[in-house]
Amino acid sequence: MIKKTKLKLLFYLNLLIVIVFVLYKIYLNFFEENYGAVHATQLESIERLLNGRDSFSFAVVGNVKNSIGIFEKKIIPLLNDSDVDFVISAGNAVSSGGEDKYRALHRTLSGLNVPYLLTFGDGEHSSFGSFRFYDHYGPYVFAFSVEGRRFVFLDSTGKTSWDWQLRWLSEVFEVPAKRTFVFVGDSPLWDLPVPLHMKKHVMDRESGERLRSTLSSMGVDFVFSSGLPLFRSDLDGPVNYVMTGGAGGLLLNEDDSFYHYVMVKVDGDDVTVTPVKLDIGQHRFFRYLESLWFFVHSLFYVGYVNFFIILSGFIAFAVWLFSAVFVERDYYPHFDRSIEPTLDHPIKVAMFTNTFLPFIGGVPISVDRLRRSLISLGHRILVIAPGYGEDDEPEDGVVRISPLFARKKRFGMAVPNILWPGLYRSFFAFRPDLVHVHHPYWLGWVGTFLARRLDVPVVYTYHTRLDRFSHAVPLPKAFFQNVLSHALIRRFSNRCDAVVVPTESAEYYMRMIGVRPPIFVLPTGIDQEKLSCVDEESVEALRGDIGIGDEKVLITVSRLSREKNVEFMLEGISVLPRRCAVPFKLVIVGDGPDRGRIEERIEQLGLGDRVFLAGAVSPEAIPIYYRLGDVFVFSSCAETQGMVVLEAMATGLPVVAVGSSGIDDFVKNGLNGYKTDLDQSAWSERIREILEDDDLRSRLSADAKLFSKTYGMEEFGRDMSKIYAMALRGRER
């Protein structure tokens, strides 16, 4: 009870933080305006203020570094209470040149009651700050004179070359002045006795000597710098070099390193420079507190991206807390319910698939078989699939979505227009009890999105090994194959209520990549009746059309695309005539984008009289081709099930395939065929054994047919109905 109360308090505190941040962002954006050309307006104020006066005073601050605790809270009130006429920063007024730091500084300096000017130092230059300094304040190098006193601002960051600055100085000093004050971020006294790690805050020897020589010859009186966090005054010939770096930044453990600013009083020809020491020592806790506040201020001062990222994080944390505190969970099973729930009434299922008939492929055929199986059990099915133009045939329960662009090749897959309003009208008019998605992208995304709108469960069937399609994705192959493909499947699967896989090896894969919802192993059923009812006359007619005589027939059904590994098959077949005494012919059923390349490879290997490309064949005609064969050969490593392998077994064909996921679960060595490593010699040797041994081929054929009988259409529909029942019951809990 105590723990729950604390969590509630934490939740409401987090909610309060979110509200405060929103209000703070509104304040920052609507009450703090943009600014630019600040130096122009400040110079006008200084000239107007000092007009006709022979005496005045100004303060020099260095290393402000966005300090709130020291500069804003301590030094600014002192300056406002003094008789100072204006303030000059000798450099490093910002801790870095980020836009957030500049805006925070502008807000701080708005607390001054007098005009101010900034020297362009290392802090202003860093993080691409030079562009922001120019936009907000003006040039890095400039000069002005009031009542015969000259003020010169130089750039020691390297942004402006010294050759140009020294030439510019010679022009500026053509006009005489009573006194000249120079402001430069890094001190020209390169030989100052400072720690080695602080040497970067003074000029290098060559630049320092050039500048010192120039300033001495031109009669400069004072040079103010801020590179080091200390106060010291050094006379170098006629020039007094003043180092002032104690206006807010971190200090050194030295006697001359303390918080201060410099007061400069001008009375006719007399000038006095006096450090005003702050008798404070900021406690470490308050410095940490100041740093934390400035971090928050920086995040929210500019950039909606930062704001929304942080705000979203707090909201996400609040939602998580809310669910942890207020949403009750029952982690124990409901023993009063059936262990294996069943559907006691027909349900409505909306299926989303990126490919569907008449497009020929494993996924479209699997979706169609599932649809027909479920309809035979009394369920209502709505299939939402891409359209293929004139190839489409109107069919009840199928919503066709026009493609975004026309397919350039007849083998290309259509990309449906997911913004088509008819898709959403059809879905909500159907109002399904459950959504079944068959791809983890595109229409699969739409399916999960719409399921959430109706608060119905989502079942996902894992059909395709995306990592084997790296050649078809415009991304680095290794990145997509080893990282992105698995991350996509994991993320999508974890948004679903149940995941269906066709094999145990696929289940193992899903567990390995971190899929959390319940996973059910359910191979796609095969149409045993269609495969067994083949007219022998049709087989003989096909044999004649192809020109097959006494040869044994190797048959394969495969899409002609790179992931199907057809070239491996051709190369393995090319060595077989030299080893096998039995004449044979390979019939390849299927079409695809790589047909041209496959035809070229057939000619290169001299297989023109041994390989026949049947092209695209309708699902109704495929059983005839199976019956034509003696051995089914397969070389794809991209299958999750290899449905054609089961179909071939159902027609009594022994199988020789490359061992991979989707094949290992069905092909049993020496029982219904053989599976080999990705080795052409071993693969072709198994084919030779079966072709030359009639008894072996007969035994494998009988066992293959017997093995396939457990994978029927009716069982497929009933088992999927049980998975739907579990997904629906999971939502009830």
Secondary structure, DSSP 8 states (H G I E B T S, - for coil): -HHHHHHHHHHHHHHHHHHHHHHHHHHHHHHS-----HHHHHHHHHHHHHTT-SEEEEEEE---TT-IIIIIIIIHHHHHHS---EEEE-S--SSS--HHHHHHHHHHHTT-SS-EEE---HHHHTTTHHHHHHHHT--SSEEEEETTEEEEE---SSSS-HHHHHHHHHHHTTS--SEEEEE-SSBS-TT----GGGGGGB--HHHHHHHHHHHHHTT--EEEE-SSSSEEEEEETTEEEEEE--SSS---SSTT--SEEEEEEEETTEEEEEEEE------HHHHHHHHHHHHHHHHHHS-HHHHHHHHHHHHHHHHHHHHHHHS----S--TTS-SS---SS--EEEEE-S--TTS-SHHHHHHHHHHHHHHHTT-EEEEEEE--GGG----TTEEEE-BSS--SSTTS---B-TT-HHHHHHHHHH--SEEEE-SSSTHHHHHHHHHHHHT--EEEE--B-GGGGGGGSSS-HHHIIIIIHHHHHHHHHTTSSEEEESSHHHHHHHHHTT--S-EEE----B-HHHHH---HHHHHHHHHHHT--S-EEEEEE---SGGG-HHHHHHHHHTHHHH-SS-EEEEEEB--TTHHHHHHHHHHTT-TTTEEEEE---TTTHHHHHHH-SEEEE--S-BSS-HHHHHHHHTT--EEEE--TTTTTT--BTTTEEEE-S-HHHHHHHHHHHHH-HHHHHHHHHHHHHHHTT-BHHHHHHHHHHHHHHHHHHHH-
